[in-house]
Amino acid sequence: MGVTYKLRDEVVHFIISQRQNNPLLSCRQLAESASQQFSVRLSKSSVHDVLKESGVATPRGRKPKDKFQIPIEKKKQIQVSLSQVILGKPLKVEDSMSVMATNDSARYESASVSPAQGGEAQPSNDTTNALPGVELPQKDTQVLPEYEGAGKIFLKAALWDLGVFSEEQVQEEDWGYYLIYTSRIKVMLENSSSYVIDWSVPLHRSIRELADSFINNIKPLIVNKLSDENLFKASMESRPGFKITNISLVDEKDHTICEFNNIVDLKRRFMLINRVFVESVDRNLTERAKTLFFSQIIDNNKVMENILNLKGFDSINKDEYIVNILIEENYANKDILQQAIEKLNNMFLRDEQNRLVKGTCVKRL
C-alpha cells in the first residue's frame, strides 16, 4: 500500500477517476494512460495498489459489481477496535419470502400507494405476467403468484437493515460486528471546514452505503439531518475549495470506528429527505421488526403474527422489489400495517440483488 504515498496526488486521483468512469479498464491500461498523462513510469501492480487502497479495485477477469462488499480483513480490523457486547444467540428464521403458486384467482386493487413509488402507478400495455386487476408499473415488471406469509418482508427487512442477506452465512462471532451502530458521519474539507451528518445506521450497512455514494458514486447519498447544509451541498457539488479530504464514521461517544482517505474530487449525487433511522440491537427478529416498523401500541404477539402471515404477491424488475400485501376491506389492523409499510419505504433498503425494496398495501376485491 506504500506506493500510494509515493505518487503525486494528481496521479492517484487520475487513476481512481479513470477507473470510476470506466470500470472495465485494466490496471495495465490505467498504468499506460497515467504514464503518458504525467510523464512517469508506472507498473500495473502500482496501479492495483492505488485502486486497492481507495476501495475501487476489481479482481482480474471479473465483471465489477455495483454493490460494495466489505473485505473480511477490514471487517476483522474494525471488530478488534470495537468494544464487544455480550449478546444472546440469534433467532433462526426460515426464509418465508419464497414464492408459492396458488390457484386463487381473486382480483385486487391498490388500497394505497407507498411514498417511495412517487404517486399512482401508471397503466402498462404489457399484461403478460399480470394478475387480474393489477396494473404493472413498468413493462419489465414480473408479477409473481400469490403466496402465504408476504408480511414476513418485515423480518427480512430487519436483516437487510443490518446488512445481512443470508443469516445462515453469519458466524456466531460476527453478530457483535453486525449489531454495532454508527452515530454520525464527520466530513473534513480541504479548506479546514467540516460538517456532521446524523447517521444512526448499522455499521456494516453504513460502510457499504458510504462506499457506494461518497467513494464510488454508484448511487445518491440520502441524508436527513446534518449540521451545515451549505457546506454539504458545496462539497457534494465539488465547488472549488470544498474538496472532501476525510470521511469518518463515529459512534455515540465520538470514537472513530473507521475512516476513508484519498477521496476523489468529483460531483456526487445526493438527496435531502426525511429518512427514518431506527436503532435496535435485538437479535430476536420478530421483536426487532416490531421495534423498527411497528408502532408502540402493539403489545399483542397475535397481532404481529397475523400481520406477518398475510398473503401477498411480489412485483419485481431489475431495479425494484415490491411486496404487495393483500388485505380484506374490513381488515382490523390496516392502519398499523400501512404505517409499517411507510417506515419500510422510508428506509430505502436494498435486497441481496441491490434492488430497492418497497412495500404496498393491496385490497382484495
N, C-alpha and C positions, 0 to 999 in steps of 0.2 A: 504493500500500500504506500510505501515511502515515495514512489515515483510521482504521485500526485503533487507532492510538495516541491519537487524539483522542476516542475513545469510552470511556466508563467500562467497566471490566472486566465488570460485571454485564450491560451491554448486549451486549457481544461474546459472552459466554457464553450469553446468552439466544438470540441469533441462531443460533449454532452448534448449540446443543442442539435448537432447534426444527427446523432442517434435518435433523439426525440422526434425530430422532423421526419426521419426515415428509419424506423426500427429494423429494416431489413439490411441496412448497411453492415458489412462485416468489419471486424477490427482491422484487418489488412487495408480495406478501402478507406476507413477513417484515418489510419496512420498515413497513407499516401496523400489524402486530401489535406490533413493538417500540416504535413511536411512541406507541401507546395505552398500553402497559405502563409506559413510563418517562417519558411526557410530554415527548418530544423529537421533533424533526423529522428524519427520515431519508429519504434518497433510495435508490432501488433500486440505484444504482451504488455507494453506500456499503456497502450490504449485500453486494453482489457482491464488493467488495474484501475485506471481512471473511472471507467464505467462501473466497475465492481464497487468502488468506494462510494460513488454517487448514488448507487442503488438502481441503476438502469441497465446493468449488464444482462445479456441474454445468452443462455447456454448455446454452444456451437451446434448448428444443424437443426435447431428447434425454432418453431414459429413463436414470436414473442407473445406473451399473454397480456391481455388488457388489465387483468386483476393482479394487484401486487400481493406477493406471498412473503411473509416474514421469514428470513433464513433461520434455521434451527440454532445456529451458533449465536445469532443476535438474540433470539428468544432466551437462550440459556444465560447469556450475559446479563440481560435485564432481570431475569429471575434471581440471579445472585445478588443484584443490587437492591432488590425489594425486600422489605420486611415481610416475613411469611406469616400467614394467618392459619390457625388450625381450623379446618372445616370438616363437615361431615361428608359422607360418601355421596356421589352424585346419583340422582334418581335415574334409573334406566327407563326410557320411554320408547315405546315402539313407534316406528315411523308410520303414522296414520295418514300421511299425505299421499299414499299410493292410490292409484286410480282403479276403482272397481266399477265396471259397467253394470247398469241395471236396466230393467225393462220398463221403467217409469216413463211414460210419455206425457207427463204433465207439462203445462205451459207455464211460463214465468214472465214477470215484468219487473223492471228495476224499481225498487221501493225508494232508493236514494242513490245519489251519485257521490262518490268519495271526492274530497277536495283535491286529492292528488291527480285525479283524472281531468281536472281543469274544465268542468262543465259537463253537459249532457253528451253522451256518446252519439256520434254521427252514424246514420244508416250505412250499411255496406252492401254492395251488389253481389259480393261473394258469399253464397249461402251453402257452400259445400259441406262445411263442418258445423253448421249452425243447428242449435236445438230449436224446437218450435217456439216461436215468440221471442227469440233472442236476437238482437241486432248486434253484429260484430263491430267493434270499434275500429279495426283495421283489416285490410284484405288478407294479410298473412297470419291472422289470429286463428289458432286452433282451439275450439271449444270441446273439452273432454267430457265424457259421460258423467252423469251424476254419481256421487259416491257418499258413503257414510263417514261422518267424522270430519267434515270440512272445517269445523270450528277449531280443530287442533292446529290450525295455522298459527294460533297464538302461542302454542307450545313451541312450534318450530321457530317462530319469530323471537322467542325468548333466547334461543340458542344463537340465532343469526345476529342478535344484538351483541352477544359476547364475541362473535367472530368464529363460532363453532358451527361447522356444516355437517360433520359426522361425529356424533358423540362416541361411537364405538372406537374411533381412532384416537381419542384423547386418553393419555395415560393418567393414572391417578395423581401422579406428582405434578401434572400440567395444570390441574384445576386452580391451584393457587395463583398461577400466572394469569389464567383467563379471567379470574374474578377480581383482578386489580383494576381500579378505575382511575383515569386521569381526572384532573380538576380544571386545568386551564392550558391554553397554548400561549407561550410567550414568543413574540416575533421581534427580532432585532433588525434594524435597518442601518444602511451604511452611513447615514447622517447622525448616528448615535441615538436616534429616537426609537421608541418601541411601543407596542400595544399588546393587549391581552385579550384572548377570546375565551369565553366560558365554554368548557368542553368536558362535561361530566359524562364520559363515554368509556366503555370497557377498553383496556389498554390495547388488546390485540386489534380491535376494530379501529381505534384511534390511529395506530401506526399505519394500518393499511389505507385508511382514508387520506391521511396526510401525504403518504407516498403517491397516491393516485391524483391528488389535487395540487399540492404545493410543488412536488418534485417532478412527477411525470406529466402533470396537467392532462390526465386522461378524462377527468370529469370535473364539474364545478365543485368548489368548496361551498358548502351550505352552512351559513352562520346565523345564529340567533342573537346573541348578546356579546358585545365587545366594548373595549374601553375607549377607543377612538376611531370612529367611522371614517373620518377624513384620511387618517394615516393608513388605515386598512385599504381603502379604495386606491390611494396613491401607490401603495406597494403592489397591489394586485394588478393595477393597470400599467405597471412598470414605468412610472413617471421618473424623469431624471432626478437623481439624488435620493430616491426611495427604494433602492435595491435591497432585497431581503438577504441578510448575511447569516442569520442563525434562526432556527426554529426549535423550541424546546417544549417537551411535554412535562408538566409538573403535577405533583399530587396535591392533596388538600393542605399539606404542611409546607408547600412551596419547594419541595425537594425535586430536583430534576431527575426524571425517570429515564429519558433518552433525548437525544438532540440530533438535528440534521445540520450539516455544514456544507460549504461549497454549493450553495443554491444557485441554479442557473437563472439569469436575468431574462425574464420573458413575461408577456401578458398572460394572466391567468383568469380563468372563468370563475365566477362566484355568484352566490345568491344570498341576499339578506332576507330571512324568512323566519316566521315564528316556529322554530323547530323544537320538538319535545325531547329533552334529555332526561332520562329517568335512571336512577341508580338503584340497583338491587343486587345483592350478593347471595341471595337464597338459591341453593342448588336444587331444591325441590322444584321441578319445572312448573308444576301446577301453581304452586304458591308464587313463584317468580312471575309467571304470566299474569296472575291476578294483580300483583304489585305494579307491573308495567302497563297493563292495558285496561284494567277494570277499576271502577270507582270504589271508594272505601265502603259503600253501603252494602256490598256483597259480603255477607258473613255466613252464608249457607253454601256448603260444598255441593249440594244438589243443584243449585242454580248454575254454578260453574260447570259442573259435569254436563248439565243439559245443554249449555252453550257449546261446549267442546264437541259434543256428539251430534250437532246439527248436520244435516245433509247439505251438499252443495256441488258445484262443478267449477272447473278451472278454465280460464281463458288465457292462453299462452302464445306469445310471439317472441321474437329474438330479443326484445328489449324489456318486456313486462311479463310478470307472472301475477295474474289477478285471480284471487279466490273469491268466488261468488257464493255467499252463504244463504241458503234458502230458509224462509220463514213463512208461517201462515199469516193471514190477515190480522188475526187476533193474538199473535204471539206476545206473551206476557212480558218478556224481557227484551223487547225490541229496542227501547231507548238505551238500555245498558249495552246491548250489542253494538248499536250504532256508535256510541261514544268510544267503545273499544276499537272499532274499525277506524275511526277518525284518528285515534292515537297511533294506531299501526301505520296508517298512511303518512302521518307527520314525522315518522322516524326515518323515512327514506331508507329502508332496509333493502339489501340485495341478497339474492339466494346464491347457491353454490355455482350457478352458471352466470353470475353477475347481472341477472335480470332484476329490475326494480320490482319489489313486492308490494302489491296493493290488495285491499280487500273491499268488498262492496256487499250491501245487504239487498237480496233479491226476493221479491214477494211471489209466492206460488199462487197462481190463479186457480 
